């Protein structure tokens, strides 16, 4: 069977199974392409479509496809990796899968909102470390701090630091938000915190229930952690610095709760919702 025929066949199979997508892939077709290229090692180009797939690869692909359909596990957990902001990251069950639209802003170097390249980057609630690492790769003179409260997430973040050769300018800190950082200030703070409100947590599709609630649940209105972050932010963000934070569908609740906060909501060219910016200047820092 050729790669093209296999992709077509599996795409129909995934679509018929009623799978839910959103963990880095928007459709059955996109997810199947990622699965078969991972197993076969073929390039993502037109020439590969005519390649015949070896029997061992077909067997492995079928086993992974069956597991995806029967268990509803996200593909990233099954293959142990994902793509974010154009980079490959290791991923494992127990850590939230990277998919934040913040990646789109990082790919554009946060222009025009960042006044100058950051010297110090902080990724709060870092999970796998993907957002902070992508930012450090975009700003190659910056020092990076990755923070999470979960030891498993921090262990994976260390592995991803090594994968991208950033051990020399990156550190991993176990901390409840800023608590373990002392008086350190940062030029760029990125954060994809738990922000799913109680009603949405109760109705999550099966795929999302494979992810840790610690990385998703944000309390009754989704803002439990975000409110704490905003309260402590002025002490840790430089005057010329920038906070980039995702709150997803909890954005309306954020605006109701903080009506005077000078949030900026950038356009996201590839779609997505609920990413806001706050500058040190807008916070009135001296």
N, C-alpha and C positions, 0 to 999 in steps of 0.2 A: 504494500500500500504506500502511495506517495504521501508526502507531508501535506500537500493540499487536500487530498481526499480525507486524510485523517482529521485534519482541522475541521473540515466541513461536517464529517460524521459526528465528531464529539460535540461540536457546537449545537447541532440539533438535539443531541442527547442531553446536554446541560440545560438547554432552553426548555425541553419537555419536562425536565425534572423539577422545574419551578424553583431553581436556586436563587438566592438573593446575592447580589454583587455589591461592591462598594469598598472592598478591602484592597484598594489599589487597582481594581479593574471595574469597568463600567458595564460590561456585557459578557455574555457567554463566549462570544468570539474572542474577545481580548484575553479572557482567562484561559481559554483553551490554548491560544497561541503561547502564552507564558508557560503553561504546563508542558507542552510538547517540545518547546525549544529548550527548556530546562533539562529534560530527560535526554534528548538527542544531542544537545550541544551544537545544533545547527545555528547558523546566522539568521538574523531576522531580516531576510531580504528575499527578493523575487526568485533568485536562482535556487534557493533551498526548497521551494515549493515542489519541484520535480524530483527531489531526492526520495529514494525508496527507504522506508523505515525498517530497521533490523527487527527480527523476531523478539529478541530480548527486550528491546526498547518498547515494542508494542505491548508486551506482557506487563512491563512496569507502568506504562501509561494507563493501561486498562485498570490495573490495581488502584492507582491513584485516583482515577476518574470514579471508580466504584466507591471508594472511601469518601470522596468529596460529595457524592450524591447521597450516600446512605447516612453519613454522620453529620453532614452539613458543616464540617470543619472548613474554615477559610483556606484557600489554596496556599497562602504564605506559610501557614503552619505545616502543611503537608510537604512542601519542598524546602523549608528552612531558610527562605530568603525572600526579599521583596525589592522593588525599585522605589526610590523616593528622590525627587528633585534631580533626576538623571543619574543617580548613584545606586549601587547595589549595597544592601544591608542584610546582615544576618538577623533572623527572627526565630522565635520559638514560642510554643504555648506557654501562657502565663504572663506574656508581655503584649501590650496593645500593638496592633499592626499599624505601621506608618501609613497615613493617607491624608494628612493635613494639607489644606490649600495654602498654608503658609509656605510650602515648598515653591509655589509659583512666584511669590514675592522674593524669595531668596534667589531664585534663578535670574531675576532681574536686578540683583544686588540692592534690593529695597529702594531703588530710585523711584521718585525723587525725595523720598521721606527721610533718608539717612543723610545727615549733614556732611559726614566724612567717614571714611572707613573705620570701623570699630577696632580699638585695641584690646578690649575685653568683652567677650561674649558669654552670656549665661543662658543655659537651657534649663528652665525649671520644669519639673514633672517630665523629665527627659525620656523615660521609657527606654527604648532601644538606642537612644542618642541621635536619632536620624536628623532631627531639625537642627540641633546644635552643630553636628558634624557637617551637615550640608552648608551651614553658615560659615563655619571655619574654612571649608574648602573654597567658598566664594570670596572670603577675605583672608588671604593667606599669610598675613602678618599678625592675625589676632590670636590671643590666648583664649582658650575655651574652658569653661567650667560646666560640667554636667551634673545635675542635681535630681535626685529622686529619693523617695522614702522607702522604696521596695528593693531589698537586696538582690533579688533575681534580675530586676530591670537594670540595676547598676552593673551586675556581672556581664550582662549582654552588652551594655554600653561600652564597657572596657574592651570587649572583643571587637566591637565595631570601630573603636578608636584605633586598635591595632590594625584592623583590616585596611584602614585608610591612612596608616602611617602617621597618626597624629599624637602618639604618646608623648612626644617631646613638647607639645604646646597644649595639651589637654589634661584635665584632672577630673576625677569622678568623686563626688561628695554625697554621702548619705545625709539627707537633711529634710526636715519638714519646711518646705519653702525656704525662706531666707535664714531660718534659725541657726544653721550651722556655718554661716558665711561671715559672721562678725560684721564689721563695718565696711566690707568691700563694696565698691560701686562698679557699675558696668556701663558700657557704651551701647550695648545691644542686649536686650533680654527677650528671648523667645519662649513661648509657653503654650503648650497644648494640654490644659489641665482636664481633669474629670469635670464634665459640664452637662451630662445628660440628666434631665430632671426626673423626678420620681415617676411621673406618668409615662414618660417615654421608656424608662428602664423596665417598666412592667409589661411593655408591649414590644420589646426588642425581637427581631427575627432570630431564628435558631443560630445563624452564622455568628451573630454578635454575642450570643450567650456563651460562646467558646472563649471569649476574651475575659480577662479579669475585671470584676466589678470595681476593684480599687482604681482602675485606670479609666473608668467610664462614669460612675455614679457621682453626681454633683449635688446631691441633696434635693430637697423639695422643689426648689426653683432652678436647680442646676448651678447655683452661684456660690455655694458654700466656700470652696477654695478660692474662687476668683475674688470674692469680697475681701478675704484675708490678704490676697496678693496686692490688691489695690491699696489697702490700708498701709502696707509696709513699703510700697513701691518708692515713694519719695526719698527714702533713706538709702536706696540702692541703685537708683538710676541717675546717671550724670545729666547735667543741665542740657547738654547737646545730645543726650542719648535717646533711645527709642525702645519702647515696649511693643512687641508684636504678639498678640494673644488671640487664640481661637475660642469662641464660645458657641459656635454652631447655632442650633435652633433655640438656644437660650438667649440670643441677642435681644429680643423684645423685653424679656424679663430684666436684662442688664440695663436697658434704657429706662425702664420704669423705676428701677432701684437706685440708679445713679443719674438722674436727669440733668445734672449740671456738669457732669464729667465731660471734658472735651474730646470725646472719642472721634477718631477718623476711621471711616469704613472704606477701604480701598476697593476699586474694581478688581475682580479676579478673572483674568481673561479666559481661563479654562473652566470656569464655573466653581461653585462652592459658596458657602455662606458663613457669616458670623465671625469674620476675622477683623479685629479692630487694632488701631495703633494709638499709642499715647506717647507724646514727646516730653522730655524733661522740661523744656520751655513752657509747654502747655500746662504742666503741673505747677508752674510758678516757682520752680527751683531757683535759688539765687545763683 
